[in-house]
Each structure stands twice: as C-alpha cells, then as structure tokens.
Amino acid sequence: MIEKMKKLTFLVTEKEYDGFIAGLREQGVVHVQQLRAGRTSPALQQALDLRTRYQQALSYLDISLKAWEKEEQGAGSKEQENSKTKQQGTVLLDYVEQLKAEEVSLRHEIDEAEKNAERMEPWGNFEWESIHRVQQETGMKVWFYACAAKSFQPDWAEKYFAIPIDDYRKRTYFLAFSDEEPDIKAERLELPEGSLSQYRQQAAEARKALQENHDAICTIARQCRDTLERGLQQAQGEIQLRQVELSDEAIADGAVRLMVGWTLADKAGELTRWLDEKQVYYELEDPAFEDDVPVKITNDSYSSLFEPILRMYSLPNYRDIDPSIFFAPFFMLFFGLCLGDGGYGLLVLLGGIWLALKGSNEKMKSYGRLGIWLGLATVVCGLLTGTVFGIDLTQQDWAVLAPVKPYFINPNGMGLLFGYSPMMVISVIIGFVQVLLGMVLKACKAWKNYGFAYSIGTFSWVVFLLSVVALMCMPSDGSMPEYLRYIPYAIILISTIGIFLYNNPSAYKNPITGPLLNIGGGIWATYGMSTGLLGDLLSYIRLFALGLTGGVLGGVFNSLAFDLTSSLPWFVRWLPMVIILLAGHGITFALSMISAFVHPMRLTFVEFFKNADFSGGGKEYTPFKAVKG
C-alpha cells in the first residue's frame, strides 16, 4: 500500500534558518525536495568522500575476515592491535586504510621476493662479492646463461670457460668468462642484486608481517565494526544535511528561504503543532497531480517479502497502485510451477528455514522467509503434478499411490484436458486470471487518478471477457433454461457500449467529435486486445514447459544412474550411482532455480505490469532526520 503524503511549503528567514534545520532534523519526518537539482558544495563533496571511505573500509573488513578467520597470535601483536581498536571514528578509519595500504605493499613485496628467489634458485646461495672478486682477479666479466639441457655445447667450455652450475627444470644454467659478451646461442640472464637466502628471508619476513596485518584487521572486524558502521551512518546523515542545505531557494534578495518538503499524512498533525510552536510560516496541502511525490510503501508481513522483487523493477510512483500484494501469490505460484519438482521444493524450503533462523541480519532472514513460501509452493505444485526428484509418481506401482493417481495434474494421471496437457491448460487459465486482475488494477488506477468515468472503458473489457468465457462454458445439452443464455449476451452488449462509446470521456468536451473519437479508440483497443491478449496468454505456457523440462531432466539422470550401474555388484554400484545422482540433480536444480526466478519475473514485469498500467519510477520517501548512536 502506498502511504498518503502531504506537501509542506516553508518560508524561513535567514536568521531562523539554522535553528529551523536543526529542529526539522530532530523531528525526522520530512522528506526535503531539492528545488534546484545539481547543486553541490565542498562540504557535501567531503561528506560523500567520507561515506565512500567508510563503505570501502567495511567491505575490506568483510573480505579480510572471511579469508583470514584466525585467532590472534603473539602477545605483542595483540597488545598493539587492542590499543589501535580503541580508537574511534575517523581515527579508526585511517588505521584501517593504513592496514589496507600495508597489505597491498606487503603482497607486492612477497611477490617480488619470491620471483627473485625463483630466479636465483638454479644458481644456489652464492654471494655477489665472490663474483666481483673473481672478475677483479681474472680481468674478465662473468656472464650468466641458460639453455635447454641438450643444447649445451662442449666447445663453450673450451672457448669461454663455460661451467654448468645446475640442471634445473630441464634447463642447464651455466657461467661463462669473457672480456666481451660471448658468442653463445643461449639465453643470457640478468640476475637480481641479492642472494637466494636474502630473498627467502625477505619473503618470510613479509609473510609474517602480512599475517600480523590480517590479525589486526580481523580483530577490528570482530570488535570494532560497529564503530565504523556508526561512522558510515553519521557520514550519511552529514550528506543528507548538506543536501538539505542546498535544497532551498533564496527569495526577497536572500532574506527569506523557500523550502518544499513531504511528510506522511498521519505524521502531519504532530509536525504542524511543532511548526506552530516555532512560529514557522508553512502551508500544508494535498499533492497536486503534477508533483513529484516521494513514495513509502507499507505491506503486511507476507507481501513485504516480495518487495525486493518489485524494487528490481522500480518503486511505484505516487499515482500508481502498489502491486506487491497482487503479484505476490502469483509469483509464488509461478515459481512453484517453473521449478515443478516436490523434492527440489523441499530443498528450497529447508534452505529457507535455515536462512530464516541463522541469517546474519534481518535482510537475510527475510530472504529466508521468502524461500520458505517459495519452497512450500514448489512442494505443493510438485505433488500435484506428481514429480519428486525426477520420479514420475504416476508411473510407480506403489500401493500407497493407487488412490491418488487419477488426481495428479498429469496426462498419465487425470488425462488430457480439452485435448491438451492439463498443465498447459491450467497455465493459460492462470495467465488469463492474472491478466484480468491487471486490467482491473488499471481501471482502479484510472478511477483513483481521474475519476470513475475514465475507468469505464477498461472495466467494460473485463466484463466483456468474463461474459465471453461464461458463454463458452455454458452446457450445450439443453440442461440450462434457454432464457439464462441471453444474460451473457446482454452483458456483452452493455460492455461493448462502454468499450466503443466511453473509452475516452474527455473527448466528449466536443459533442460532435467526441463519439467519433471514442468509436475510433474502441476499434483500436479491439485490435490491440485481440492481438495482445493472445500473445500475453501464450507467454504463460512457459510455466508448463519449464516445469516439464525440470522433471524430464531429473528423470533422465535417474535413469542414467540406475541403468549405467546395473551390471556392477551392489557393493560397488552405490558409489557411481550416488555420484551420477548428485551431479545430475545438482545441475538440474541449479538450472531450474534460475528459470524459476527469471521467468516469473518476466511474466510479472511484462505481462502483468503492462496490463495493470504500472508506471513505476517512484522516488523513495527518505525523511531528513538525525542519526542515532
């Protein structure tokens, strides 16, 4: 449900402005509208930068804690860390950023040391002083080479005193002595200016420092995360304050500031009493149709679980009807039909229960509760269609299933429906119901925003379609009184009048062209309905197709697991059979889960929202308030 809003216009003198802003912030119920978009200030930019730093620091802590979940080691390091973690606010933020920079530097140092140690490995642990001493005594330079072991030439030893040092990884590493660069067809190497032991020690010391760095990060993440979170909230509050300060418009040569805000209708009384006490000039009114009104949606505990799905599309605008409560049961049903397997539904249900109980925060727990509803829907749909972990229950000779087999919504159970698979027919019927519901919401939206007259055309289509369905469902064997058959015809005639003569009431401002425009609009609407409705209904067949696909794939892997291992002894057979079942059902479950989310969203966002005339584009109601803590 979209909460009702009230529009507030304030006139505040320059002298009263600071006190008014502070008081408005304490009230915490006014969403301040920015009258001139794009304005900024150094204070706002500084607050934005600080918020970014806090966000990056918190993200870094989360990543580090997951990767390095270890107990602190060493009494000295603990004492140092604890003294650091007692620091508050930006001091702690600076320390986290320092640790992050140190980690990058240490990782780079480790990489460089390990690379140099690897380059020195074939040459052993020699000191460069001995090489320099040889060069001074002999008057010749020492050259370092490497080549494939079979490519080493004996004449290099005679001509350049080449001495093989080591055969390392199928390559021969050797020294050569010459005044000038020898004519040797091999790779000449430039070695780093350090010994192998030095680089190994350097890498070990850097790894030790890196461990201490991560110990400090993990301590902060476990003990002081709330300090950074409070800092982030304060930075967000500072951003909001600076934005509010840029949201007024100076009038009367800057002596007075004009501000516009929005508050919930049920909060308006308390707010106006405060304004009257402070003797602030204000005007309180209902939103005009053209106003860009912020939106706050409030739903029950069930419908609110589906709000994240709605937000993936958009928030409703103030003139929309909140569709959450209307699409929630359909989405749950669509998910169950697309996943289509009672066993997979049980996995989703158990996962949802675990997440609802063990989730790290309320958001994760709400996702768990959503998973419980989706899992329940899948279990019910899977049992109704007779599929559990790819097993077609209608094909099993189990005595317990004998009484219920004829009731499975399956060609092997209840048989065909109107000559088609029952799930295909049911999918189209569900789609028809949702499309009609969308049209009803469209008519209600027009009624809400423009008046009842503007909803007549859409309501007429709903009545027309329901009457046609009722007429088609009437028995043709003469068991129904003849006069009852004329009732649907009469309703169809009346609804046709609404479709062709009252689809655009505003056109009747001109009594001559009004009827013609309405008839033309009715013809165009009829063309759109005859083509669009069919396409929309056919889209819902995907519910049947995807549910069938998941069951078939699961059954294929069941057959593979049992048939491919049938010739093996029983004490050997179970292992490959279990591997095939786990891998096969794992793949099927993953693919089916993707489809079970994507396609219900597609049906909701395209077919339902289109027929419901859902515009979206709403801006969330974010009241200007002080940050607690």
Protein Blocks (a to p, Z undefined) as FASTA:
>chain_A
ZZddddddddddfklmmmmmmmmmmnopaccddfbghiacfklmmmmmmmmmmmmmmmmm
mmmmmmmgccdehjklmmmmmmmmmpghjllmmmmmmmmmmmmmmmmmmmmmmmmmmmmm
mnopadfklmmmmmmmnopacddddddfklpcfklmmmnopacfbdcehiacdddddfbd
cdddbdddddddbdfklmmmmmmmmmmmmmmmmmmmmmmmmmmmmmmmmmmmmmmmmmmm
mmmmmmccceehhlaccddddddfklmmmmmmmmmmnopacddddddfklccdddddddf
klmmmmmmmmmnoccdfkbccfklmmmmmmmmmmmmmnopaklmmmmmmmmmmmmmmpcb
fklmmmmmmmmmmmmmmmmmmmmnopaehiafklpccfklmmmmmmpccfklnopeehia
fklmmmmmmmmmmmmmmmmmmmmmmmmmnojklmmmmmmmmmmmmmmmmmmmpcfehpac
fklmmmmmmmmmmmmmmmmmmmbmmlmmpmklmmmmmmmmmmmmmmmmmmmmmmmmmmmm
mmmmmmmmmmmmmmmmmmmmmmmmmmpcfklmmmmmmmmmmmmmmmmmmmmmmmmmmmmm
mmmmmmmmmmnopngjpacdddddddeZZ
